[in-house]
Amino acid sequence: MSTHYEALEVPEQASAADIRRAYRRLVLLTHPDRTQDPAAHERYLAVNRAYEILSLPDKRKAYDARLSALRNPRPPVAPRPAAPRHPDPAYRGPWPPPVMPRRPKGDPYAAQYARYTPVARLICRILIGFGLLLAIDSQWTFTLVQEPVVSQTRYFVYGRRGSIVDSYYQIETPQTSFQSQVPYTEGQLLNLTRTAIFQQVMTHRPALAPRADTVDNWERTIYGLPQLVFIFLMWIAALVGVWPGLVRRRTVDAAITACLFALINLYLLLRI
């Protein structure tokens, strides 16, 4: 393939001055007024066409780009394989289904759990001891004889609609206080059975009444069946927290759960 540079007999790196000198020289040699040779006339036209392109920087740059593209063609692009079709022709969703990115393996909070695991185990051991202390207290009782009633206050528990769902008397004596369904008068002497550690009044009766009149007060203490559930759950959660071989995250979660139940038990101890 003949190029404009070959028509002007200059290299492709020739300067504008070299192209201009080559053009003038060839025009003088091939001008129709100087020769009647048809080949010279054709070369004269080719020289003019070449100079029209190469004498202008923008056209020369575009021409060089076309030459480079012709000499270095791009490799053919392989056709994309046809996408597989869903077995059901009526299906219009993406096929094959998009691949969901996998979550990184491992717990991103592993370092935080490793830091708090020793503290969680210590808390669980303390709460296990607290649960054992409650169990010992429920069985370790002693009797207060002839405790005078200092004061008595009646309380009502209201439901959502304002109706009374429960009522009780708060009895105060010089050594203890407790809730009772039975009213007493101020100055009346009572015989009480009270736990040694947390001072929960388990039974009460008038001092002069027979033993058959003893009132069982378990349900009004932290050891009543509804309240006992929270002690049991706290103890179980604390045991899970110190179980050997448990992953650190489960240990911390068990300690948090045990602490929540322990707060409920402390609230009941202070309230009852």
C-alpha positions as CSV (number, residue, x, y, z in Angstrom):
1,M,0.0,0.0,0.0
2,S,1.4,3.4,-1.1
3,T,1.3,6.1,1.4
4,H,1.4,9.9,1.2
5,Y,4.9,9.8,2.7
6,E,6.1,7.5,-0.2
7,A,4.4,9.8,-2.7
8,L,6.5,12.7,-1.4
9,E,9.6,10.5,-0.9
10,V,10.0,11.5,2.8
11,P,10.1,9.4,5.9
12,E,7.1,9.4,8.2
13,Q,9.1,11.3,10.8
14,A,9.9,14.1,8.4
15,S,9.4,17.7,9.6
16,A,7.0,20.2,8.0
17,A,9.9,21.9,6.3
18,D,11.2,18.6,4.8
19,I,7.7,17.9,3.5
20,R,7.4,21.4,1.9
21,R,10.8,21.1,0.2
22,A,10.0,17.6,-1.1
23,Y,6.7,18.9,-2.5
24,R,8.3,21.8,-4.4
25,R,11.0,19.6,-5.9
26,L,8.5,16.9,-7.1
27,V,6.0,19.5,-8.4
28,L,8.7,20.9,-10.6
29,L,9.6,17.5,-11.9
30,T,6.1,16.3,-12.6
31,H,4.2,19.4,-13.6
32,P,2.3,19.0,-16.9
33,D,3.9,22.1,-18.4
34,R,7.3,20.4,-18.1
35,T,6.4,16.9,-19.3
36,Q,3.6,15.2,-21.3
37,D,4.2,11.8,-19.7
38,P,0.9,10.3,-18.4
39,A,2.7,8.6,-15.5
40,A,4.2,11.9,-14.5
41,H,0.8,13.5,-14.6
42,E,-0.6,10.8,-12.3
43,R,2.3,11.3,-9.9
44,Y,1.7,15.0,-10.0
45,L,-1.8,14.5,-8.7
46,A,-0.6,12.1,-6.1
47,V,2.0,14.6,-4.8
48,N,-0.7,17.3,-4.5
49,R,-3.1,15.0,-2.7
50,A,-0.3,14.0,-0.3
51,Y,0.8,17.6,0.4
52,E,-2.9,18.6,1.1
53,I,-2.9,16.1,3.9
54,L,0.6,16.3,5.3
55,S,0.9,20.1,5.2
56,L,-1.8,20.5,7.8
57,P,-1.0,19.3,11.3
58,D,-4.5,18.1,12.2
59,K,-5.0,16.2,9.0
60,R,-1.5,14.7,9.2
61,K,-2.3,13.5,12.8
62,A,-5.5,11.9,11.7
63,Y,-3.8,10.3,8.7
64,D,-1.0,8.9,11.0
65,A,-3.7,7.4,13.3
66,R,-5.4,5.7,10.3
67,L,-2.0,4.3,9.2
68,S,-1.3,2.9,12.6
69,A,-4.7,1.3,12.8
70,L,-4.3,-0.4,9.5
71,R,-0.8,-1.7,10.4
72,N,-1.9,-2.8,13.9
73,P,-5.4,-4.2,13.7
74,R,-7.2,-5.1,16.9
75,P,-7.5,-8.8,17.6
76,P,-10.9,-10.2,16.9
77,V,-13.2,-10.2,19.9
78,A,-14.4,-13.7,20.7
79,P,-18.2,-13.9,20.7
80,R,-19.8,-14.1,24.1
81,P,-21.2,-17.5,24.9
82,A,-25.0,-17.7,24.9
83,A,-26.5,-17.5,28.4
84,P,-28.1,-20.8,29.6
85,R,-31.8,-20.8,29.5
86,H,-34.2,-21.7,32.3
87,P,-35.9,-25.1,31.8
88,D,-39.2,-23.3,32.1
89,P,-39.9,-21.1,29.1
90,A,-42.3,-18.9,31.1
91,Y,-39.6,-18.0,33.6
92,R,-38.6,-14.3,33.4
93,G,-36.2,-14.0,36.3
94,P,-32.4,-13.9,36.1
95,W,-30.8,-17.2,35.1
96,P,-28.5,-18.5,36.3
97,P,-29.6,-17.0,39.7
98,P,-27.2,-14.3,41.0
99,V,-24.5,-15.6,43.4
100,M,-24.9,-14.0,46.8
101,P,-21.7,-12.8,48.3
102,R,-20.5,-15.0,51.1
103,R,-20.2,-13.6,54.5
104,P,-16.6,-13.5,55.8
105,K,-15.8,-16.5,58.0
106,G,-15.3,-15.9,61.7
107,D,-17.0,-13.6,64.2
108,P,-16.1,-9.9,63.6
109,Y,-16.5,-9.4,67.4
110,A,-14.3,-12.3,68.4
111,A,-11.7,-9.9,69.9
112,Q,-14.3,-8.1,72.1
113,Y,-15.8,-11.4,73.3
114,A,-12.3,-12.7,74.1
115,R,-11.7,-9.6,76.2
116,Y,-14.9,-9.9,78.2
117,T,-15.1,-13.7,78.6
118,P,-13.0,-13.8,81.9
119,V,-15.2,-11.1,83.4
120,A,-18.4,-13.0,82.3
121,R,-17.2,-16.2,83.9
122,L,-16.4,-14.4,87.1
123,I,-19.9,-12.8,87.1
124,C,-21.5,-16.2,86.5
125,R,-19.6,-17.8,89.4
126,I,-20.7,-14.9,91.7
127,L,-24.3,-15.4,90.7
128,I,-24.1,-19.2,91.2
129,G,-22.9,-18.4,94.7
130,F,-25.8,-15.9,95.1
131,G,-28.3,-18.7,94.0
132,L,-26.7,-21.1,96.5
133,L,-27.0,-18.5,99.2
134,L,-30.7,-18.0,98.5
135,A,-31.2,-21.8,98.7
136,I,-29.4,-21.9,102.0
137,D,-31.4,-19.0,103.3
138,S,-34.7,-20.6,102.4
139,Q,-33.9,-23.5,104.8
140,W,-32.1,-21.6,107.5
141,T,-34.8,-20.0,109.7
142,F,-35.2,-19.0,113.3
143,T,-38.2,-17.9,115.4
144,L,-39.0,-14.4,116.6
145,V,-41.2,-14.7,119.7
146,Q,-43.7,-12.1,120.8
147,E,-42.8,-9.4,118.3
148,P,-45.1,-6.4,118.8
149,V,-46.8,-4.9,115.7
150,V,-45.5,-1.3,115.4
151,S,-47.6,-0.3,112.4
152,Q,-49.8,-1.8,109.7
153,T,-50.5,-0.3,106.3
154,R,-52.9,-1.7,103.7
155,Y,-51.9,-1.6,100.0
156,F,-54.0,-2.2,96.9
157,V,-52.7,-3.5,93.5
158,Y,-54.7,-2.1,90.5
159,G,-55.1,-3.7,87.1
160,R,-55.0,-1.9,83.8
161,R,-58.7,-0.9,83.9
162,G,-58.4,0.5,87.4
163,S,-59.9,-2.5,89.2
164,I,-58.4,-4.0,92.3
165,V,-56.6,-7.2,91.6
166,D,-54.8,-7.7,94.9
167,S,-54.4,-6.2,98.4
168,Y,-52.1,-6.9,101.3
169,Y,-51.0,-5.5,104.7
170,Q,-47.5,-4.3,105.3
171,I,-46.7,-5.2,108.9
172,E,-43.9,-3.5,110.7
173,T,-42.3,-4.9,113.9
174,P,-39.1,-3.8,115.8
175,Q,-36.9,-6.4,114.0
176,T,-38.6,-7.0,110.6
177,S,-41.3,-6.1,108.2
178,F,-43.4,-8.4,105.9
179,Q,-46.5,-8.6,103.7
180,S,-49.5,-10.4,105.0
181,Q,-53.1,-11.1,103.9
182,V,-54.2,-11.2,107.6
183,P,-54.6,-7.9,109.4
184,Y,-53.2,-7.3,112.9
185,T,-53.6,-4.5,115.3
186,E,-50.9,-2.2,116.6
187,G,-49.3,-3.6,119.8
188,Q,-50.4,-7.2,119.0
189,L,-47.7,-9.8,119.8
190,L,-46.7,-12.2,117.0
191,N,-44.6,-15.3,116.6
192,L,-42.6,-15.1,113.4
193,T,-40.4,-17.5,111.5
194,R,-37.8,-15.6,109.6
195,T,-34.8,-16.6,107.3
196,A,-31.4,-15.9,108.7
197,I,-29.7,-14.1,105.8
198,F,-32.3,-12.2,103.8
199,Q,-34.8,-11.9,106.6
200,Q,-37.8,-13.2,104.7
201,V,-40.8,-13.9,107.0
202,M,-41.9,-17.4,106.2
203,T,-44.8,-17.9,108.8
204,H,-46.6,-15.7,111.3
205,R,-49.3,-16.1,113.9
206,P,-50.6,-14.3,117.0
207,A,-48.4,-15.2,120.0
208,L,-51.3,-16.5,122.1
209,A,-52.9,-18.5,119.2
210,P,-52.4,-22.2,118.8
211,R,-49.9,-23.6,116.2
212,A,-52.8,-24.6,114.0
213,D,-53.5,-20.9,113.3
214,T,-50.0,-20.4,111.8
215,V,-50.2,-18.5,108.5
216,D,-47.9,-19.8,105.8
217,N,-46.3,-16.7,104.2
218,W,-44.1,-18.4,101.5
219,E,-46.0,-16.9,98.6
220,R,-45.3,-13.4,99.9
221,T,-41.5,-13.9,100.0
222,I,-38.9,-14.2,97.3
223,Y,-39.3,-18.0,97.7
224,G,-42.8,-18.1,96.5
225,L,-43.4,-20.1,93.3
226,P,-43.8,-17.1,90.9
227,Q,-40.6,-15.5,92.3
228,L,-38.8,-18.8,92.5
229,V,-38.8,-19.0,88.7
230,F,-36.5,-16.0,88.4
231,I,-34.0,-17.6,90.9
232,F,-34.0,-20.8,88.9
233,L,-33.5,-19.0,85.6
234,M,-30.6,-16.9,87.0
235,W,-28.9,-20.1,88.3
236,I,-29.3,-22.0,85.1
237,A,-28.0,-19.1,83.0
238,A,-25.0,-18.7,85.3
239,L,-24.3,-22.4,85.1
240,V,-24.3,-22.2,81.3
241,G,-21.8,-19.3,81.5
242,V,-19.2,-21.4,83.3
243,W,-19.8,-24.6,81.4
244,P,-16.4,-25.9,80.1
245,G,-15.8,-25.8,76.4
246,L,-18.5,-23.2,75.7
247,V,-17.7,-20.7,73.0
248,R,-16.9,-17.2,74.3
249,R,-19.9,-15.5,72.7
250,R,-22.3,-17.9,74.5
251,T,-20.4,-17.3,77.8
252,V,-20.9,-13.5,77.5
253,D,-24.5,-13.9,76.5
254,A,-25.2,-16.3,79.4
255,A,-23.6,-13.8,81.9
256,I,-25.8,-10.9,80.5
257,T,-28.9,-13.1,80.9
258,A,-28.0,-14.2,84.4
259,C,-27.4,-10.5,85.4
260,L,-30.9,-9.5,84.2
261,F,-32.5,-12.2,86.3
262,A,-30.3,-11.3,89.2
263,L,-31.5,-7.7,89.0
264,I,-35.1,-8.9,89.1
265,N,-34.3,-11.0,92.2
266,L,-32.6,-8.1,93.9
267,Y,-35.7,-5.9,93.2
268,L,-38.0,-8.6,94.7
269,L,-35.7,-8.8,97.8
270,L,-36.0,-5.1,98.4
271,R,-39.7,-4.9,97.6
272,I,-41.0,-7.8,99.6
